[in-house]
């Protein structure tokens, strides 16, 4: 079973393989880029470095090289910034910088220069705690959450990718709740996305994802997963979610 294999793999190698599989599909849109954003923005800087090293060892090329060869600008520019950096991982926040960079981001959104070098630099280099403070200042001073303002610029691929980046940094549990929801809605189940979301977040923030799912969709995560899966696959996912089978 693919879910069990994914669970038993070394996490950096697992994520490197997931990234490779998505990049080599060369799909349109941003759905297949979710795994790269998750690795870069919803994981620790140490994990990102380990994934990059595993990628080179497994595929004899770098993650950055494959992004360049398969992703078109301006998405390429943002993704390269995200995977190439090494964020400081301690809880250090400078409120003056947060206020200044919230203004920089607001100006870029207002002028629809979402791929501006300064935007990419802020999102790809500041530590997670600093960015969360920046996003909080943004909402406080400009009246709307930054992701809402970004989506008001349009519904293109860059806007969708930036929203994904913001959520993975600020509310990773909200991002993964949405991934799970999208995977089970409509005809059929996107088992790859559902498996990835549950396996990669097991023992990290499953309880937060449970709570967020309930708030976002007024439904329990257990009900959603059991209603759309069956057999050993369902039992395995429910075990990872910590549910009673």
MINUMAR-708194 format. One record per residue (C-alpha): x negated, y negated, z; residue number from 1; residue in one letter. Coordinates in steps of 0.05 Angstrom, whole numbers, padded with zeros to 5 digits. Each point is the difference from the previous one (the first is absolute). Example, Ala and Ser with C-alpha at 12.3 -4.5 7.8 and 13.67 -1.06 7.14 Angstrom:
REM residues 2
LUMNU       X       Y       Z  seq  type
LUMNU  -00246   00090   00156    1     A
LUMNU  -00027  -00069  -00013    2     S
REM end
This chain:
REM residues 245
LUMNU       X       Y       Z  seq  type
LUMNU   00000   00000   00000    1     X
LUMNU  -00028  -00067  -00021    2     X
LUMNU   00020  -00035   00065    3     X
LUMNU  -00040   00050   00042    4     X
LUMNU  -00061  -00005  -00046    5     X
LUMNU   00003  -00076   00006    6     X
LUMNU   00005   00004   00076    7     X
LUMNU  -00060   00047   00006    8     X
LUMNU  -00047  -00041  -00043    9     X
LUMNU  -00052  -00047   00028   10     X
LUMNU   00037  -00068   00000   11     X
LUMNU  -00052  -00039  -00040   12     X
LUMNU  -00004   00055  -00053   13     X
LUMNU   00076   00006   00000   14     X
LUMNU   00010  -00074  -00012   15     X
LUMNU  -00055  -00002  -00053   16     X
LUMNU   00036   00056  -00038   17     X
LUMNU   00067  -00035   00007   18     X
LUMNU  -00030  -00064  -00028   19     X
LUMNU  -00032   00036  -00057   20     X
LUMNU   00064   00036  -00019   21     X
LUMNU   00039  -00065  -00002   22     X
LUMNU  -00052  -00039  -00039   23     X
LUMNU  -00009   00052  -00054   24     X
LUMNU   00074  -00002  -00016   25     X
LUMNU  -00008  -00072  -00027   26     X
LUMNU   00073  -00015   00013   27     X
LUMNU   00033  -00067  -00009   28     X
LUMNU   00023  -00040   00060   29     X
LUMNU  -00027   00005   00071   30     X
LUMNU   00032   00062   00030   31     X
LUMNU  -00061   00043  -00014   32     X
LUMNU  -00045  -00053   00033   33     X
LUMNU   00033   00008   00068   34     X
LUMNU  -00050   00051   00024   35     X
LUMNU  -00058  -00047  -00014   36     X
LUMNU   00033  -00057   00038   37     X
LUMNU   00015   00047   00058   38     X
LUMNU  -00073   00023   00003   39     X
LUMNU  -00026  -00072  -00003   40     X
LUMNU   00051  -00035   00044   41     X
LUMNU   00035   00050   00046   42     X
LUMNU  -00063   00038   00021   43     X
LUMNU  -00061  -00019   00040   44     X
LUMNU  -00061  -00031  -00035   45     X
LUMNU  -00039   00063   00019   46     X
LUMNU   00051   00044  -00035   47     X
LUMNU  -00003  -00042  -00063   48     X
LUMNU  -00076   00006  -00002   49     X
LUMNU   00005   00075   00010   50     X
LUMNU   00051   00006  -00057   51     X
LUMNU  -00046  -00039  -00046   52     X
LUMNU  -00058   00045   00017   53     X
LUMNU   00043   00063  -00010   54     X
LUMNU   00025  -00027  -00067   55     X
LUMNU  -00071  -00008  -00025   56     X
LUMNU  -00020   00070   00024   57     X
LUMNU   00061   00033  -00030   58     X
LUMNU   00005  -00035  -00067   59     X
LUMNU  -00070  -00026  -00016   60     X
LUMNU   00026  -00071  -00007   61     X
LUMNU   00025  -00054   00048   62     X
LUMNU   00072  -00017   00017   63     X
LUMNU  -00016  -00070  -00026   64     X
LUMNU  -00022   00026  -00068   65     X
LUMNU   00065   00039  -00008   66     X
LUMNU   00041  -00061   00020   67     X
LUMNU  -00036  -00042  -00053   68     X
LUMNU   00011   00052  -00054   69     X
LUMNU   00074   00014   00015   70     X
LUMNU   00032  -00062   00031   71     X
LUMNU   00014  -00063  -00039   72     X
LUMNU  -00011  -00071   00027   73     X
LUMNU   00024  -00034   00043   74     X
LUMNU   00015   00063   00040   75     X
LUMNU  -00071   00023  -00011   76     X
LUMNU  -00029  -00062   00033   77     X
LUMNU   00041   00009   00063   78     X
LUMNU  -00013   00075   00006   79     X
LUMNU  -00075  -00009  -00010   80     X
LUMNU  -00001  -00052   00055   81     X
LUMNU   00039   00046   00047   82     X
LUMNU  -00042   00063  -00010   83     X
LUMNU  -00068  -00034  -00005   84     X
LUMNU   00001  -00037   00066   85     X
LUMNU  -00017   00021   00070   86     X
LUMNU   00045  -00033   00051   87     X
LUMNU  -00021  -00014   00071   88     X
LUMNU   00040   00049   00042   89     X
LUMNU   00003  -00034   00068   90     X
LUMNU   00058  -00043   00025   91     X
LUMNU  -00028  -00069  -00014   92     X
LUMNU   00045  -00058  -00020   93     X
LUMNU  -00016  -00073  -00015   94     X
LUMNU   00065  -00038   00002   95     X
LUMNU  -00028  -00060  -00038   96     X
LUMNU  -00021   00045  -00057   97     X
LUMNU   00068   00035   00002   98     X
LUMNU   00035  -00067  -00007   99     X
LUMNU  -00047  -00024  -00056  100     X
LUMNU   00005   00065  -00040  101     X
LUMNU   00076   00002   00008  102     X
LUMNU   00000  -00068  -00035  103     X
LUMNU  -00046   00027  -00054  104     X
LUMNU   00046   00059  -00012  105     X
LUMNU   00061  -00044  -00001  106     X
LUMNU  -00030  -00046  -00053  107     X
LUMNU  -00018   00060  -00043  108     X
LUMNU   00071   00027   00005  109     X
LUMNU   00031  -00069  -00013  110     X
LUMNU  -00042  -00008  -00063  111     X
LUMNU   00008   00073  -00019  112     X
LUMNU  -00076   00011   00000  113     X
LUMNU   00006   00066   00036  114     X
LUMNU  -00064   00028  -00029  115     X
LUMNU  -00042  -00060   00021  116     X
LUMNU  -00069   00019   00024  117     X
LUMNU   00014  -00030   00069  118     X
LUMNU   00062   00042   00008  119     X
LUMNU  -00037   00064  -00018  120     X
LUMNU  -00058  -00020   00047  121     X
LUMNU   00046  -00012   00059  122     X
LUMNU   00040   00064  -00008  123     X
LUMNU  -00060   00044  -00013  124     X
LUMNU  -00051  -00025   00052  125     X
LUMNU   00036  -00025   00062  126     X
LUMNU   00010   00050   00056  127     X
LUMNU   00071   00028   00009  128     X
LUMNU   00012  -00039   00064  129     X
LUMNU  -00021  -00065  -00032  130     X
LUMNU   00045   00012  -00059  131     X
LUMNU   00059   00016   00044  132     X
LUMNU  -00010  -00066   00036  133     X
LUMNU  -00003  -00035  -00068  134     X
LUMNU   00065   00032  -00021  135     X
LUMNU   00033  -00019   00066  136     X
LUMNU  -00023  -00073  -00010  137     X
LUMNU   00027   00002  -00070  138     X
LUMNU   00069   00019   00023  139     X
LUMNU  -00002  -00050   00057  140     X
LUMNU  -00021  -00059  -00043  141     X
LUMNU   00034   00015  -00066  142     X
LUMNU   00065   00031   00024  143     X
LUMNU  -00004   00067  -00037  144     X
LUMNU  -00042   00063   00006  145     X
LUMNU  -00056  -00001  -00051  146     X
LUMNU   00024   00063  -00035  147     X
LUMNU   00069  -00033  -00012  148     X
LUMNU  -00034  -00061  -00031  149     X
LUMNU  -00043   00044  -00044  150     X
LUMNU   00060   00037  -00026  151     X
LUMNU   00035  -00066  -00015  152     X
LUMNU  -00055  -00014  -00050  153     X
LUMNU   00026   00057  -00044  154     X
LUMNU   00007   00075  -00002  155     X
LUMNU  -00063   00016  -00040  156     X
LUMNU  -00053   00051   00015  157     X
LUMNU  -00046  -00049   00036  158     X
LUMNU   00056  -00024   00046  159     X
LUMNU   00018   00073   00016  160     X
LUMNU  -00073   00018   00014  161     X
LUMNU  -00010  -00061   00045  162     X
LUMNU   00063   00017   00040  163     X
LUMNU  -00028   00070   00009  164     X
LUMNU  -00066  -00028   00024  165     X
LUMNU   00035  -00047   00050  166     X
LUMNU   00042   00056   00028  167     X
LUMNU  -00058   00050   00006  168     X
LUMNU  -00039  -00052   00039  169     X
LUMNU   00055  -00031   00042  170     X
LUMNU   00052   00056   00006  171     X
LUMNU  -00028   00067  -00025  172     X
LUMNU   00058   00036   00032  173     X
LUMNU   00049  -00041  -00042  174     X
LUMNU  -00039   00017  -00064  175     X
LUMNU   00001   00075   00015  176     X
LUMNU   00073  -00001   00020  177     X
LUMNU   00014  -00030  -00069  178     X
LUMNU  -00043   00052  -00035  179     X
LUMNU   00039   00056   00034  180     X
LUMNU   00067  -00033  -00016  181     X
LUMNU  -00019  -00010  -00073  182     X
LUMNU  -00024   00072  -00006  183     X
LUMNU   00067   00030   00021  184     X
LUMNU   00049  -00049  -00034  185     X
LUMNU   00032   00016  -00066  186     X
LUMNU  -00002   00066  -00038  187     X
LUMNU  -00052   00048   00025  188     X
LUMNU  -00056  -00011   00050  189     X
LUMNU  -00068  -00031  -00013  190     X
LUMNU  -00035   00053   00041  191     X
LUMNU  -00069  -00028  -00014  192     X
LUMNU   00017  -00068   00031  193     X
LUMNU   00040   00030   00057  194     X
LUMNU  -00056   00049   00017  195     X
LUMNU  -00054  -00054  -00004  196     X
LUMNU   00037  -00048   00045  197     X
LUMNU   00013   00052   00054  198     X
LUMNU  -00066   00038  -00003  199     X
LUMNU  -00046  -00061  -00003  200     X
LUMNU   00035  -00036   00058  201     X
LUMNU   00008   00060   00046  202     X
LUMNU  -00035  -00014   00066  203     X
LUMNU  -00008  -00074  -00020  204     X
LUMNU   00067  -00036   00003  205     X
LUMNU   00056   00051  -00011  206     X
LUMNU   00041  -00026   00059  207     X
LUMNU  -00004  -00071  -00027  208     X
LUMNU   00022   00024  -00069  209     X
LUMNU   00058   00036   00033  210     X
LUMNU   00023  -00064   00034  211     X
LUMNU  -00010  -00043  -00061  212     X
LUMNU   00038   00049  -00044  213     X
LUMNU   00059  -00002   00047  214     X
LUMNU   00000  -00077   00002  215     X
LUMNU  -00008  -00008  -00076  216     X
LUMNU   00050   00052  -00023  217     X
LUMNU   00045   00014   00061  218     X
LUMNU  -00016   00073  -00005  219     X
LUMNU  -00047   00047   00037  220     X
LUMNU  -00064   00023  -00035  221     X
LUMNU   00014   00071   00021  222     X
LUMNU   00068   00000  -00033  223     X
LUMNU  -00028  -00031  -00063  224     X
LUMNU  -00056   00052  -00007  225     X
LUMNU   00042   00061   00019  226     X
LUMNU   00055  -00021  -00047  227     X
LUMNU  -00046  -00003  -00060  228     X
LUMNU  -00048   00059   00012  229     X
LUMNU   00007   00074   00015  230     X
LUMNU  -00035   00063   00024  231     X
LUMNU  -00073   00001   00023  232     X
LUMNU  -00013  -00067  -00032  233     X
LUMNU   00053  -00033   00043  234     X
LUMNU  -00023   00036   00062  235     X
LUMNU  -00072  -00021  -00011  236     X
LUMNU   00018  -00074  -00010  237     X
LUMNU   00045   00001   00061  238     X
LUMNU  -00057   00029   00041  239     X
LUMNU  -00046  -00056  -00021  240     X
LUMNU   00055  -00049   00018  241     X
LUMNU   00004   00031   00069  242     X
LUMNU   00072   00020  -00008  243     X
LUMNU   00034   00060   00031  244     X
LUMNU   00011   00054  -00052  245     X
REM end
